[in-house]
């Protein structure tokens, strides 16, 4: 079982990756497939963040 610090660090890292993807949106080709890949990646990261935050809240309530 991971510590709350580890969970919070993972959330921070995922948020950083999302920011990098959004800030570097012009660094990939203008093709629709590339844009879809970025959106899919961001969605996946956000889903992971939600799960981690839920786990953090549950553990903080204990």
Predicted model as a PDB file, atoms N, CA, C, CB and O in Angstrom, pLDDT in the B-factor column:
MODEL        1                                                                  
ATOM      1  N   UNK A   1       0.834  -1.169   0.000  1.00 78.00           N  
ATOM      2  CA  UNK A   1       0.000   0.000   0.000  1.00 78.00           C  
ATOM      3  C   UNK A   1       0.892   1.250   0.000  1.00 78.00           C  
ATOM      4  CB  UNK A   1      -0.956  -0.012   1.215  1.00 78.00           C  
ATOM      5  O   UNK A   1       1.835   1.363   0.782  1.00 78.00           O  
ATOM      6  N   UNK A   2       0.568   2.161  -0.883  1.00 86.00           N  
ATOM      7  CA  UNK A   2       1.385   3.361  -1.019  1.00 86.00           C  
ATOM      8  C   UNK A   2       0.981   4.416   0.006  1.00 86.00           C  
ATOM      9  CB  UNK A   2       1.267   3.928  -2.436  1.00 86.00           C  
ATOM     10  O   UNK A   2      -0.166   4.479   0.449  1.00 86.00           O  
ATOM     11  N   UNK A   3       1.944   5.224   0.359  1.00 91.00           N  
ATOM     12  CA  UNK A   3       1.685   6.281   1.327  1.00 91.00           C  
ATOM     13  C   UNK A   3       0.915   7.421   0.666  1.00 91.00           C  
ATOM     14  CB  UNK A   3       3.004   6.799   1.932  1.00 91.00           C  
ATOM     15  O   UNK A   3       0.857   7.531  -0.558  1.00 91.00           O  
ATOM     16  N   UNK A   4       0.327   8.263   1.511  1.00 92.00           N  
ATOM     17  CA  UNK A   4      -0.383   9.428   0.984  1.00 92.00           C  
ATOM     18  C   UNK A   4       0.556  10.342   0.208  1.00 92.00           C  
ATOM     19  CB  UNK A   4      -1.048  10.204   2.119  1.00 92.00           C  
ATOM     20  O   UNK A   4       0.164  10.942  -0.792  1.00 92.00           O  
ATOM     21  N   UNK A   5       1.770  10.443   0.664  1.00 94.00           N  
ATOM     22  CA  UNK A   5       2.756  11.270  -0.037  1.00 94.00           C  
ATOM     23  C   UNK A   5       3.006  10.727  -1.445  1.00 94.00           C  
ATOM     24  CB  UNK A   5       4.082  11.326   0.759  1.00 94.00           C  
ATOM     25  O   UNK A   5       3.075  11.496  -2.404  1.00 94.00           O  
ATOM     26  N   UNK A   6       3.139   9.416  -1.570  1.00 94.00           N  
ATOM     27  CA  UNK A   6       3.342   8.799  -2.887  1.00 94.00           C  
ATOM     28  C   UNK A   6       2.142   9.048  -3.797  1.00 94.00           C  
ATOM     29  CB  UNK A   6       3.588   7.284  -2.741  1.00 94.00           C  
ATOM     30  O   UNK A   6       2.308   9.352  -4.978  1.00 94.00           O  
ATOM     31  N   UNK A   7       0.940   8.919  -3.250  1.00 94.00           N  
ATOM     32  CA  UNK A   7      -0.262   9.153  -4.045  1.00 94.00           C  
ATOM     33  C   UNK A   7      -0.344  10.611  -4.504  1.00 94.00           C  
ATOM     34  CB  UNK A   7      -1.513   8.781  -3.238  1.00 94.00           C  
ATOM     35  O   UNK A   7      -0.653  10.890  -5.663  1.00 94.00           O  
ATOM     36  N   UNK A   8      -0.066  11.529  -3.590  1.00 94.00           N  
ATOM     37  CA  UNK A   8      -0.078  12.944  -3.950  1.00 94.00           C  
ATOM     38  C   UNK A   8       0.994  13.277  -4.984  1.00 94.00           C  
ATOM     39  CB  UNK A   8       0.118  13.801  -2.710  1.00 94.00           C  
ATOM     40  O   UNK A   8       0.763  14.086  -5.883  1.00 94.00           O  
ATOM     41  N   UNK A   9       2.155  12.660  -4.860  1.00 96.00           N  
ATOM     42  CA  UNK A   9       3.217  12.878  -5.847  1.00 96.00           C  
ATOM     43  C   UNK A   9       2.800  12.374  -7.219  1.00 96.00           C  
ATOM     44  CB  UNK A   9       4.510  12.183  -5.407  1.00 96.00           C  
ATOM     45  O   UNK A   9       3.104  13.006  -8.231  1.00 96.00           O  
ATOM     46  N   UNK A  10       2.110  11.246  -7.263  1.00 96.00           N  
ATOM     47  CA  UNK A  10       1.653  10.709  -8.546  1.00 96.00           C  
ATOM     48  C   UNK A  10       0.612  11.636  -9.178  1.00 96.00           C  
ATOM     49  CB  UNK A  10       1.066   9.293  -8.360  1.00 96.00           C  
ATOM     50  O   UNK A  10       0.633  11.863 -10.388  1.00 96.00           O  
ATOM     51  N   UNK A  11      -0.289  12.163  -8.367  1.00 96.00           N  
ATOM     52  CA  UNK A  11      -1.280  13.117  -8.869  1.00 96.00           C  
ATOM     53  C   UNK A  11      -0.576  14.352  -9.430  1.00 96.00           C  
ATOM     54  CB  UNK A  11      -2.272  13.521  -7.746  1.00 96.00           C  
ATOM     55  O   UNK A  11      -0.916  14.823 -10.516  1.00 96.00           O  
ATOM     56  N   UNK A  12       0.398  14.871  -8.696  1.00 96.00           N  
ATOM     57  CA  UNK A  12       1.146  16.037  -9.166  1.00 96.00           C  
ATOM     58  C   UNK A  12       1.864  15.752 -10.483  1.00 96.00           C  
ATOM     59  CB  UNK A  12       2.156  16.476  -8.109  1.00 96.00           C  
ATOM     60  O   UNK A  12       1.891  16.591 -11.382  1.00 96.00           O  
ATOM     61  N   UNK A  13       2.437  14.574 -10.581  1.00 97.00           N  
ATOM     62  CA  UNK A  13       3.155  14.194 -11.809  1.00 97.00           C  
ATOM     63  C   UNK A  13       2.198  14.103 -12.994  1.00 97.00           C  
ATOM     64  CB  UNK A  13       3.882  12.848 -11.616  1.00 97.00           C  
ATOM     65  O   UNK A  13       2.525  14.560 -14.089  1.00 97.00           O  
ATOM     66  N   UNK A  14       1.037  13.525 -12.788  1.00 97.00           N  
ATOM     67  CA  UNK A  14       0.050  13.421 -13.861  1.00 97.00           C  
ATOM     68  C   UNK A  14      -0.439  14.802 -14.292  1.00 97.00           C  
ATOM     69  CB  UNK A  14      -1.137  12.557 -13.415  1.00 97.00           C  
ATOM     70  O   UNK A  14      -0.597  15.061 -15.485  1.00 97.00           O  
ATOM     71  N   UNK A  15      -0.676  15.679 -13.334  1.00 96.00           N  
ATOM     72  CA  UNK A  15      -1.076  17.043 -13.670  1.00 96.00           C  
ATOM     73  C   UNK A  15       0.009  17.764 -14.470  1.00 96.00           C  
ATOM     74  CB  UNK A  15      -1.397  17.826 -12.397  1.00 96.00           C  
ATOM     75  O   UNK A  15      -0.287  18.514 -15.400  1.00 96.00           O  
ATOM     76  N   UNK A  16       1.247  17.533 -14.102  1.00 96.00           N  
ATOM     77  CA  UNK A  16       2.366  18.122 -14.843  1.00 96.00           C  
ATOM     78  C   UNK A  16       2.404  17.606 -16.279  1.00 96.00           C  
ATOM     79  CB  UNK A  16       3.697  17.816 -14.137  1.00 96.00           C  
ATOM     80  O   UNK A  16       2.627  18.378 -17.212  1.00 96.00           O  
ATOM     81  N   UNK A  17       2.189  16.315 -16.455  1.00 94.00           N  
ATOM     82  CA  UNK A  17       2.174  15.740 -17.804  1.00 94.00           C  
ATOM     83  C   UNK A  17       1.038  16.326 -18.648  1.00 94.00           C  
ATOM     84  CB  UNK A  17       2.037  14.211 -17.728  1.00 94.00           C  
ATOM     85  O   UNK A  17       1.214  16.594 -19.836  1.00 94.00           O  
ATOM     86  N   UNK A  18      -0.125  16.522 -18.025  1.00 93.00           N  
ATOM     87  CA  UNK A  18      -1.252  17.129 -18.745  1.00 93.00           C  
ATOM     88  C   UNK A  18      -0.886  18.544 -19.174  1.00 93.00           C  
ATOM     89  CB  UNK A  18      -2.531  17.143 -17.864  1.00 93.00           C  
ATOM     90  O   UNK A  18      -1.144  18.931 -20.314  1.00 93.00           O  
ATOM     91  N   UNK A  19      -0.286  19.320 -18.269  1.00 92.00           N  
ATOM     92  CA  UNK A  19       0.126  20.684 -18.617  1.00 92.00           C  
ATOM     93  C   UNK A  19       1.128  20.681 -19.762  1.00 92.00           C  
ATOM     94  CB  UNK A  19       0.730  21.389 -17.399  1.00 92.00           C  
ATOM     95  O   UNK A  19       1.042  21.506 -20.671  1.00 92.00           O  
ATOM     96  N   UNK A  20       2.069  19.761 -19.720  1.00 90.00           N  
ATOM     97  CA  UNK A  20       3.060  19.680 -20.799  1.00 90.00           C  
ATOM     98  C   UNK A  20       2.390  19.379 -22.137  1.00 90.00           C  
ATOM     99  CB  UNK A  20       4.111  18.602 -20.484  1.00 90.00           C  
ATOM    100  O   UNK A  20       2.724  19.984 -23.156  1.00 90.00           O  
ATOM    101  N   UNK A  21       1.454  18.451 -22.128  1.00 87.00           N  
ATOM    102  CA  UNK A  21       0.745  18.119 -23.369  1.00 87.00           C  
ATOM    103  C   UNK A  21      -0.028  19.317 -23.901  1.00 87.00           C  
ATOM    104  CB  UNK A  21      -0.209  16.943 -23.143  1.00 87.00           C  
ATOM    105  O   UNK A  21      -0.030  19.574 -25.104  1.00 87.00           O  
ATOM    106  N   UNK A  22      -0.677  20.042 -23.015  1.00 85.00           N  
ATOM    107  CA  UNK A  22      -1.470  21.190 -23.446  1.00 85.00           C  
ATOM    108  C   UNK A  22      -0.584  22.347 -23.904  1.00 85.00           C  
ATOM    109  CB  UNK A  22      -2.385  21.649 -22.315  1.00 85.00           C  
ATOM    110  O   UNK A  22      -0.910  23.036 -24.871  1.00 85.00           O  
ATOM    111  N   UNK A  23       0.523  22.559 -23.220  1.00 84.00           N  
ATOM    112  CA  UNK A  23       1.415  23.657 -23.599  1.00 84.00           C  
ATOM    113  C   UNK A  23       2.170  23.362 -24.884  1.00 84.00           C  
ATOM    114  CB  UNK A  23       2.400  23.939 -22.482  1.00 84.00           C  
ATOM    115  O   UNK A  23       2.529  24.280 -25.622  1.00 84.00           O  
ATOM    116  N   UNK A  24       2.410  22.099 -25.152  1.00 75.00           N  
ATOM    117  CA  UNK A  24       3.151  21.707 -26.355  1.00 75.00           C  
ATOM    118  C   UNK A  24       2.221  21.256 -27.469  1.00 75.00           C  
ATOM    119  CB  UNK A  24       4.136  20.595 -26.028  1.00 75.00           C  
ATOM    120  O   UNK A  24       2.614  20.472 -28.333  1.00 75.00           O  
ATOM    121  N   UNK A  25       0.997  21.746 -27.452  1.00 63.00           N  
ATOM    122  CA  UNK A  25       0.018  21.297 -28.434  1.00 63.00           C  
ATOM    123  C   UNK A  25       0.434  21.614 -29.861  1.00 63.00           C  
ATOM    124  CB  UNK A  25      -1.318  21.923 -28.149  1.00 63.00           C  
ATOM    125  O   UNK A  25      -0.017  20.950 -30.795  1.00 63.00           O  
ATOM    126  N   UNK A  26       1.283  22.612 -30.048  1.00 63.00           N  
ATOM    127  CA  UNK A  26       1.730  22.958 -31.392  1.00 63.00           C  
ATOM    128  C   UNK A  26       2.994  22.200 -31.786  1.00 63.00           C  
ATOM    129  CB  UNK A  26       1.975  24.452 -31.490  1.00 63.00           C  
ATOM    130  O   UNK A  26       3.511  22.386 -32.888  1.00 63.00           O  
ATOM    131  N   UNK A  27       3.489  21.351 -30.898  1.00 57.00           N  
ATOM    132  CA  UNK A  27       4.722  20.636 -31.202  1.00 57.00           C  
ATOM    133  C   UNK A  27       4.477  19.345 -31.977  1.00 57.00           C  
ATOM    134  CB  UNK A  27       5.460  20.327 -29.928  1.00 57.00           C  
ATOM    135  O   UNK A  27       5.431  18.668 -32.361  1.00 57.00           O  
ATOM    136  N   UNK A  28       3.212  18.995 -32.211  1.00 55.00           N  
ATOM    137  CA  UNK A  28       2.923  17.819 -33.005  1.00 55.00           C  
ATOM    138  C   UNK A  28       2.257  18.243 -34.302  1.00 55.00           C  
ATOM    139  CB  UNK A  28       2.034  16.832 -32.225  1.00 55.00           C  
ATOM    140  O   UNK A  28       1.764  19.365 -34.425  1.00 55.00           O  
ATOM    141  N   UNK A  29       2.248  17.348 -35.251  1.00 58.00           N  
ATOM    142  CA  UNK A  29       1.664  17.646 -36.553  1.00 58.00           C  
ATOM    143  C   UNK A  29       0.192  17.984 -36.405  1.00 58.00           C  
ATOM    144  CB  UNK A  29       1.846  16.465 -37.512  1.00 58.00           C  
ATOM    145  O   UNK A  29      -0.454  17.613 -35.425  1.00 58.00           O  
ATOM    146  N   UNK A  30      -0.313  18.676 -37.372  1.00 66.00           N  
ATOM    147  CA  UNK A  30      -1.695  19.133 -37.310  1.00 66.00           C  
ATOM    148  C   UNK A  30      -2.704  18.042 -37.666  1.00 66.00           C  
ATOM    149  CB  UNK A  30      -1.878  20.306 -38.231  1.00 66.00           C  
ATOM    150  O   UNK A  30      -3.895  18.324 -37.801  1.00 66.00           O  
ATOM    151  N   UNK A  31      -2.247  16.818 -37.818  1.00 77.00           N  
ATOM    152  CA  UNK A  31      -3.136  15.727 -38.182  1.00 77.00           C  
ATOM    153  C   UNK A  31      -4.145  15.415 -37.085  1.00 77.00           C  
ATOM    154  CB  UNK A  31      -2.332  14.495 -38.503  1.00 77.00           C  
ATOM    155  O   UNK A  31      -3.848  15.533 -35.896  1.00 77.00           O  
ATOM    156  N   UNK A  32      -5.329  15.019 -37.500  1.00 81.00           N  
ATOM    157  CA  UNK A  32      -6.397  14.727 -36.543  1.00 81.00           C  
ATOM    158  C   UNK A  32      -6.036  13.543 -35.646  1.00 81.00           C  
ATOM    159  CB  UNK A  32      -7.706  14.442 -37.282  1.00 81.00           C  
ATOM    160  O   UNK A  32      -6.404  13.525 -34.471  1.00 81.00           O  
ATOM    161  N   UNK A  33      -5.333  12.571 -36.179  1.00 80.00           N  
ATOM    162  CA  UNK A  33      -4.951  11.400 -35.381  1.00 80.00           C  
ATOM    163  C   UNK A  33      -4.039  11.800 -34.220  1.00 80.00           C  
ATOM    164  CB  UNK A  33      -4.249  10.352 -36.267  1.00 80.00           C  
ATOM    165  O   UNK A  33      -4.161  11.261 -33.119  1.00 80.00           O  
ATOM    166  N   UNK A  34      -3.138  12.731 -34.460  1.00 79.00           N  
ATOM    167  CA  UNK A  34      -2.250  13.196 -33.394  1.00 79.00           C  
ATOM    168  C   UNK A  34      -3.025  13.950 -32.322  1.00 79.00           C  
ATOM    169  CB  UNK A  34      -1.150  14.089 -33.968  1.00 79.00           C  
ATOM    170  O   UNK A  34      -2.759  13.794 -31.130  1.00 79.00           O  
ATOM    171  N   UNK A  35      -3.972  14.756 -32.743  1.00 81.00           N  
ATOM    172  CA  UNK A  35      -4.776  15.502 -31.779  1.00 81.00           C  
ATOM    173  C   UNK A  35      -5.625  14.553 -30.945  1.00 81.00           C  
ATOM    174  CB  UNK A  35      -5.670  16.526 -32.497  1.00 81.00           C  
ATOM    175  O   UNK A  35      -5.764  14.741 -29.736  1.00 81.00           O  
ATOM    176  N   UNK A  36      -6.186  13.551 -31.572  1.00 86.00           N  
ATOM    177  CA  UNK A  36      -6.992  12.559 -30.850  1.00 86.00           C  
ATOM    178  C   UNK A  36      -6.127  11.809 -29.846  1.00 86.00           C  
ATOM    179  CB  UNK A  36      -7.652  11.565 -31.835  1.00 86.00           C  
ATOM    180  O   UNK A  36      -6.570  11.525 -28.734  1.00 86.00           O  
ATOM    181  N   UNK A  37      -4.908  11.491 -30.228  1.00 87.00           N  
ATOM    182  CA  UNK A  37      -4.001  10.793 -29.317  1.00 87.00           C  
ATOM    183  C   UNK A  37      -3.712  11.635 -28.082  1.00 87.00           C  
ATOM    184  CB  UNK A  37      -2.694  10.440 -30.030  1.00 87.00           C  
ATOM    185  O   UNK A  37      -3.666  11.105 -26.972  1.00 87.00           O  
ATOM    186  N   UNK A  38      -3.517  12.934 -28.259  1.00 85.00           N  
ATOM    187  CA  UNK A  38      -3.252  13.818 -27.123  1.00 85.00           C  
ATOM    188  C   UNK A  38      -4.481  13.889 -26.224  1.00 85.00           C  
ATOM    189  CB  UNK A  38      -2.854  15.235 -27.609  1.00 85.00           C  
ATOM    190  O   UNK A  38      -4.361  13.803 -25.002  1.00 85.00           O  
ATOM    191  N   UNK A  39      -5.650  14.045 -26.815  1.00 90.00           N  
ATOM    192  CA  UNK A  39      -6.891  14.116 -26.026  1.00 90.00           C  
ATOM    193  C   UNK A  39      -7.116  12.813 -25.266  1.00 90.00           C  
ATOM    194  CB  UNK A  39      -8.105  14.414 -26.940  1.00 90.00           C  
ATOM    195  O   UNK A  39      -7.517  12.835 -24.102  1.00 90.00           O  
ATOM    196  N   UNK A  40      -6.863  11.690 -25.907  1.00 94.00           N  
ATOM    197  CA  UNK A  40      -7.024  10.386 -25.263  1.00 94.00           C  
ATOM    198  C   UNK A  40      -6.061  10.240 -24.089  1.00 94.00           C  
ATOM    199  CB  UNK A  40      -6.800   9.254 -26.277  1.00 94.00           C  
ATOM    200  O   UNK A  40      -6.438   9.750 -23.025  1.00 94.00           O  
ATOM    201  N   UNK A  41      -4.827  10.664 -24.290  1.00 95.00           N  
ATOM    202  CA  UNK A  41      -3.831  10.585 -23.221  1.00 95.00           C  
ATOM    203  C   UNK A  41      -4.246  11.447 -22.036  1.00 95.00           C  
ATOM    204  CB  UNK A  41      -2.450  11.021 -23.735  1.00 95.00           C  
ATOM    205  O   UNK A  41      -4.154  11.012 -20.888  1.00 95.00           O  
ATOM    206  N   UNK A  42      -4.697  12.655 -22.307  1.00 94.00           N  
ATOM    207  CA  UNK A  42      -5.129  13.550 -21.240  1.00 94.00           C  
ATOM    208  C   UNK A  42      -6.318  12.948 -20.495  1.00 94.00           C  
ATOM    209  CB  UNK A  42      -5.495  14.936 -21.809  1.00 94.00           C  
ATOM    210  O   UNK A  42      -6.376  13.008 -19.267  1.00 94.00           O  
ATOM    211  N   UNK A  43      -7.255  12.376 -21.223  1.00 96.00           N  
ATOM    212  CA  UNK A  43      -8.418  11.745 -20.588  1.00 96.00           C  
ATOM    213  C   UNK A  43      -8.001  10.596 -19.690  1.00 96.00           C  
ATOM    214  CB  UNK A  43      -9.399  11.246 -21.645  1.00 96.00           C  
ATOM    215  O   UNK A  43      -8.531  10.437 -18.590  1.00 96.00           O  
ATOM    216  N   UNK A  44      -7.064   9.803 -20.149  1.00 97.00           N  
ATOM    217  CA  UNK A  44      -6.556   8.681 -19.349  1.00 97.00           C  
ATOM    218  C   UNK A  44      -5.889   9.189 -18.076  1.00 97.00           C  
ATOM    219  CB  UNK A  44      -5.557   7.834 -20.170  1.00 97.00           C  
ATOM    220  O   UNK A  44      -6.106   8.644 -16.994  1.00 97.00           O  
ATOM    221  N   UNK A  45      -5.080  10.230 -18.208  1.00 97.00           N  
ATOM    222  CA  UNK A  45      -4.425  10.809 -17.033  1.00 97.00           C  
ATOM    223  C   UNK A  45      -5.456  11.344 -16.043  1.00 97.00           C  
ATOM    224  CB  UNK A  45      -3.463  11.932 -17.453  1.00 97.00           C  
ATOM    225  O   UNK A  45      -5.320  11.149 -14.836  1.00 97.00           O  
ATOM    226  N   UNK A  46      -6.472  12.010 -16.547  1.00 97.00           N  
ATOM    227  CA  UNK A  46      -7.500  12.569 -15.658  1.00 97.00           C  
ATOM    228  C   UNK A  46      -8.267  11.464 -14.941  1.00 97.00           C  
ATOM    229  CB  UNK A  46      -8.475  13.451 -16.453  1.00 97.00           C  
ATOM    230  O   UNK A  46      -8.620  11.621 -13.772  1.00 97.00           O  
ATOM    231  N   UNK A  47      -8.526  10.362 -15.613  1.00 97.00           N  
ATOM    232  CA  UNK A  47      -9.191   9.233 -14.961  1.00 97.00           C  
ATOM    233  C   UNK A  47      -8.331   8.689 -13.826  1.00 97.00           C  
ATOM    234  CB  UNK A  47      -9.494   8.119 -15.980  1.00 97.00           C  
ATOM    235  O   UNK A  47      -8.837   8.376 -12.748  1.00 97.00           O  
ATOM    236  N   UNK A  48      -7.030   8.578 -14.076  1.00 97.00           N  
ATOM    237  CA  UNK A  48      -6.120   8.106 -13.031  1.00 97.00           C  
ATOM    238  C   UNK A  48      -6.085   9.071 -11.860  1.00 97.00           C  
ATOM    239  CB  UNK A  48      -4.712   7.915 -13.592  1.00 97.00           C  
ATOM    240  O   UNK A  48      -6.049   8.650 -10.704  1.00 97.00           O  
ATOM    241  N   UNK A  49      -6.096  10.374 -12.157  1.00 97.00           N  
ATOM    242  CA  UNK A  49      -6.089  11.388 -11.103  1.00 97.00           C  
ATOM    243  C   UNK A  49      -7.328  11.248 -10.230  1.00 97.00           C  
ATOM    244  CB  UNK A  49      -6.017  12.805 -11.708  1.00 97.00           C  
ATOM    245  O   UNK A  49      -7.234  11.304  -9.004  1.00 97.00           O  
ATOM    246  N   UNK A  50      -8.487  11.066 -10.852  1.00 97.00           N  
ATOM    247  CA  UNK A  50      -9.733  10.914 -10.098  1.00 97.00           C  
ATOM    248  C   UNK A  50      -9.648   9.705  -9.174  1.00 97.00           C  
ATOM    249  CB  UNK A  50     -10.937  10.774 -11.054  1.00 97.00           C  
ATOM    250  O   UNK A  50     -10.036   9.792  -8.009  1.00 97.00           O  
ATOM    251  N   UNK A  51      -9.148   8.585  -9.673  1.00 96.00           N  
ATOM    252  CA  UNK A  51      -9.021   7.379  -8.852  1.00 96.00           C  
ATOM    253  C   UNK A  51      -8.057   7.605  -7.692  1.00 96.00           C  
ATOM    254  CB  UNK A  51      -8.546   6.196  -9.708  1.00 96.00           C  
ATOM    255  O   UNK A  51      -8.329   7.191  -6.565  1.00 96.00           O  
ATOM    256  N   UNK A  52      -6.938   8.258  -7.969  1.00 96.00           N  
ATOM    257  CA  UNK A  52      -5.961   8.520  -6.915  1.00 96.00           C  
ATOM    258  C   UNK A  52      -6.523   9.473  -5.868  1.00 96.00           C  
ATOM    259  CB  UNK A  52      -4.676   9.095  -7.512  1.00 96.00           C  
ATOM    260  O   UNK A  52      -6.333   9.268  -4.670  1.00 96.00           O  
ATOM    261  N   UNK A  53      -7.212  10.509  -6.318  1.00 96.00           N  
ATOM    262  CA  UNK A  53      -7.792  11.455  -5.372  1.00 96.00           C  
ATOM    263  C   UNK A  53      -8.859  10.796  -4.505  1.00 96.00           C  
ATOM    264  CB  UNK A  53      -8.385  12.645  -6.114  1.00 96.00           C  
ATOM    265  O   UNK A  53      -8.983  11.104  -3.319  1.00 96.00           O  
ATOM    266  N   UNK A  54      -9.620   9.896  -5.096  1.00 96.00           N  
ATOM    267  CA  UNK A  54     -10.624   9.157  -4.320  1.00 96.00           C  
ATOM    268  C   UNK A  54      -9.938   8.326  -3.238  1.00 96.00           C  
ATOM    269  CB  UNK A  54     -11.474   8.245  -5.246  1.00 96.00           C  
ATOM    270  O   UNK A  54     -10.380   8.294  -2.090  1.00 96.00           O  
ATOM    271  N   UNK A  55      -8.851   7.653  -3.621  1.00 94.00           N  
ATOM    272  CA  UNK A  55      -8.113   6.845  -2.650  1.00 94.00           C  
ATOM    273  C   UNK A  55      -7.523   7.726  -1.553  1.00 94.00           C  
ATOM    274  CB  UNK A  55      -6.997   6.047  -3.349  1.00 94.00           C  
ATOM    275  O   UNK A  55      -7.541   7.350  -0.381  1.00 94.00           O  
ATOM    276  N   UNK A  56      -7.005   8.888  -1.920  1.00 94.00           N  
ATOM    277  CA  UNK A  56      -6.442   9.812  -0.930  1.00 94.00           C  
ATOM    278  C   UNK A  56      -7.521  10.255   0.056  1.00 94.00           C  
ATOM    279  CB  UNK A  56      -5.814  11.045  -1.627  1.00 94.00           C  
ATOM    280  O   UNK A  56      -7.294  10.254   1.266  1.00 94.00           O  
ATOM    281  N   UNK A  57      -8.689  10.630  -0.454  1.00 94.00           N  
ATOM    282  CA  UNK A  57      -9.777  11.069   0.418  1.00 94.00           C  
ATOM    283  C   UNK A  57     -10.206   9.949   1.367  1.00 94.00           C  
ATOM    284  CB  UNK A  57     -10.973  11.540  -0.420  1.00 94.00           C  
ATOM    285  O   UNK A  57     -10.438  10.187   2.552  1.00 94.00           O  
ATOM    286  N   UNK A  58     -10.310   8.741   0.846  1.00 92.00           N  
ATOM    287  CA  UNK A  58     -10.717   7.609   1.675  1.00 92.00           C  
ATOM    288  C   UNK A  58      -9.711   7.371   2.789  1.00 92.00           C  
ATOM    289  CB  UNK A  58     -10.873   6.344   0.823  1.00 92.00           C  
ATOM    290  O   UNK A  58     -10.097   7.099   3.926  1.00 92.00           O  
ATOM    291  N   UNK A  59      -8.436   7.469   2.474  1.00 90.00           N  
ATOM    292  CA  UNK A  59      -7.401   7.212   3.466  1.00 90.00           C  
ATOM    293  C   UNK A  59      -7.292   8.343   4.466  1.00 90.00           C  
ATOM    294  CB  UNK A  59      -6.068   6.995   2.790  1.00 90.00           C  
ATOM    295  O   UNK A  59      -6.946   8.116   5.626  1.00 90.00           O  
ATOM    296  N   UNK A  60      -7.581   9.553   4.032  1.00 88.00           N  
ATOM    297  CA  UNK A  60      -7.524  10.685   4.964  1.00 88.00           C  
ATOM    298  C   UNK A  60      -8.702  10.649   5.936  1.00 88.00           C  
ATOM    299  CB  UNK A  60      -7.516  12.019   4.192  1.00 88.00           C  
ATOM    300  O   UNK A  60      -8.593  11.133   7.062  1.00 88.00           O  
ATOM    301  N   UNK A  61      -9.822  10.078   5.504  1.00 85.00           N  
ATOM    302  CA  UNK A  61     -11.004   9.973   6.365  1.00 85.00           C  
ATOM    303  C   UNK A  61     -10.826   8.918   7.457  1.00 85.00           C  
ATOM    304  CB  UNK A  61     -12.235   9.642   5.526  1.00 85.00           C  
ATOM    305  O   UNK A  61     -11.501   8.970   8.485  1.00 85.00           O  
ATOM    306  N   UNK A  62      -9.928   7.971   7.239  1.00 74.00           N  
ATOM    307  CA  UNK A  62      -9.717   6.885   8.223  1.00 74.00           C  
ATOM    308  C   UNK A  62      -9.033   7.363   9.448  1.00 74.00           C  
ATOM    309  CB  UNK A  62      -8.918   5.770   7.628  1.00 74.00           C  
ATOM    310  O   UNK A  62      -8.785   6.577  10.362  1.00 74.00           O  
TER     311      UNK A  62                                                      
ENDMDL                                                                          
END                                                                             
